[in-house]
Amino acid sequence: MIPYKQLSLAEIFEDCQNKFDNDKYSFLSLLNETINLDEIVPVSLVTHFHCHYIECR
């Protein structure tokens, strides 16, 4: 049987920080694969951003 170990938030943060410091591209790719920003960022914010910084239609 495989023993289980509960990770603390500090350990997870440290692992993420090490990954970011050592390989930013891999870290950002991992975030891109696991976090769907469309579910987090409201459409109104995206629209306002594009209107303000890119082109307002």
N, C-alpha and C positions, 0 to 999 in steps of 0.2 A: 504494500500500500504506500502511496506517495503522501508524505506529510505535507500539510498545508501551512502556509505562512501568511498571515494577514499583513499587508503593507500599510504603513502609515502614510498620511498625506504628505508628511515631510520627505519620506523616501520617494514617493511618486514625483514630487516637485523637484527633488534633487536629480532624479533620473532624467526628467524632461529638460532641466537646465543643462545637464551634461550633454545631452543629445543636441540641444540648441547650440551650445558653445563649440562642440566638436564637428557638427555636420548640419549646418543651417538648412541646406537644401533638403536633406532627408527629413529633418524635423518639420519643415513647412509642408512637405509632401504628405507626411503622416497626418498632420492637421487637416489638410485638404481632403484626404480620404475619409477621415472620421467625423468631421464637423460639417454639417450642412448649414451654411450661413443663411440660406433662403428661409430656413425654419426659425432663425434667431432674429434676423434683421427685418424690421417691418418694411413693407413696400413703400410707405410714405417717406421713410428715411432715404431709401435708394432713389426714389423719384426726386426728392429735394436735392440730394447730392449731385445727381446728374444734371439737374436744372441749374444748380449753382456753379458747378465746376466744369461741366462739359458743354451741353447744349440744351436749352430749354425748348420744348416743343409744345 
